[in-house]
Amino acid sequence: MSLLIVLAALAFLMFVAYRGYSVILFAPIAALGAVLLTDPSLVAPMFTGLFMDKMVGFLKLYFPVFVLGAVFGKLIEISGFSKSIVAATIRVVGAQRAMLSIVLVCALLTYGGVSLFVVVFAVYPFAAELFRQSDIPKRLIPGTIALGAFTFTMDALPGTPQIQNIIPTAFFGTTGWAAPILGTLGGVFILCVGMVYLEWRRRSAARAGEGYGTGLVNEPEPFRGDRLAHPLVAILPLILVGVSNYAFTQWIPTLYGASHAFVPAVIGSPAPVVQEVPKLAAIWAVLGALLVGIATVLVFAWRNVMAAFAEGSRNAVAGALLASMNTASEYGFGAVIAALPGFLLVAQALQAIPDPLVNEAISVTALAGITGSASGGMSIALAAMADSFIANANAAGIPMEVLHRVASMASGGMDTLPHNGAVITLLAVTGLSHRQSYKDIFAITLVKTAAVFVIIGLYYATGLV
């Protein structure tokens, strides 16, 4: 019965998300409903002591990354740099390859440090124009953007500043550049298989005589080719974010050491605040890198940016609030579910898997699916099971870098179920419904879930890291 309660809570949250209701509102309802059916006396204590505690704890660590990522992405947009990058990519790849062009643009922006949610807003207008000109069904846009923004540049490619690549560093003592060979090979697998699927869908629609579509909503104004910045100038902030992220990752531990303490007041004798640097260095590095990117945009596009900065920054912060609250609420949901007896049955079944990497991959991707959040599911899995993963890996002689990459890629596996915040945002921005476009998003979900097992097989077969 306890297992059915957990599954019912997950099914309910997926259902309301599929129907378009707010996850921020219904995640606590689903979680506390499960608690009510398990032990009614725990509803209030679990709400304040667990759901809200975990939700706020997540925001404490990662909200600055969401905000700076959103502001950086908005500056890239209002400066015209994103348009320049898109136009240059189209010239190189060709307008006839609309899907590949959009995937590459999304990948470039995501790997450059732009928030996944911001990428959706920035790229959609160009994707719609390209698909309209190429007479490709609009319903394929969400799957295309998902492949470019939610997969290999989110968690597979080494050095990506996305949160999904940063969280494992606090548990395994690694950096965002862990397992570069495995991560790159996994990224190539996702890109190639994903593009084969999308092109098959495009050709099938063309054979059926299906065009872009009519009677659509949220249609952007057609791209009119405004005067753009030089592509090399436009791409410079993205390059500097990546370079700065790597540099700060190396410098911060040297500068601060293993820990850093300070006294939070000059009056009285308060206890010192101690920061464990290895657990925070990767987050600090990403924040510093995003600040460098923001400063670079301001230097090269001050006039254009300042003309729209007030409204643009408000929109960026609002988007960051929504994105972070969606993820944090789902994290709170997952934490409550993880405290229920039914979850114990799931955890025990997962721990029975003998292989340490397969155990980690299935545990992380299962929890990412339950919470509807890659970062939330991975945080819960690692908080509960990291010690076990590390012990089993050490016994098998598996480097921590491999554990990092497997956890990161597994988090981006089954996370994109219907209640996922990024999926909900993507469909809302494009003006499409789950019924119209979720099939393709789910296909990409299956591809990226398979990729983590591909790199596990490669590691065991070759020993590459």
DALIN-V326834 format. One record per helix or strand of 3 or more residues. SS is the DSSP state (A for helix, B for strand). FROM is the first residue (numbers start at 0). TO is the last residue. If there is no record, write none. Layout:
ss={SS & SS}
from={FROM & FROM}
to={TO & TO}
This chain:
ss={A & A & A & A & A & A & A & A & A & A & A & B & B & A & A & A & A & A & A & A & A}
from={1 & 22 & 39 & 80 & 97 & 115 & 137 & 151 & 162 & 179 & 230 & 258 & 272 & 276 & 301 & 340 & 355 & 373 & 399 & 420 & 433}
to={17 & 37 & 77 & 92 & 110 & 133 & 148 & 155 & 171 & 206 & 255 & 261 & 275 & 299 & 337 & 350 & 370 & 395 & 410 & 429 & 461}
